[in-house]
Amino acid sequence: MYLSTEQARALELLDGRDARVDQLRAPVARQLHDRGLIDADGAVTAAGAAAVEVIYAQRFADGVAEMKARIRHHRLGRPGG
């Protein structure tokens, strides 16, 4: 399932209880609700929690890839990236 950056961030905030659904932009909250990622009260559903896990896994994989690239560049004598 594709989520925009704004939708993914909103779902993360709701999952971490760092935000309430009424603090989100209405279209974003409506889209998350329509997709079944949050319920009417703004609580993250099981599907929403699974989506957050995918977001975290992708972010971790991106970080690992970036670190590998930095190490590779450093070994080639190009420190800094």
ABEGO torsion letter per residue (X at the ends): XBBBAAAAAAAAAAAAGABBAAABBAAAAAAAAAAGABBAAGBBBAAAAAAAAAAAAAAAAAAAAAAAAAAAAAAAGBBGX
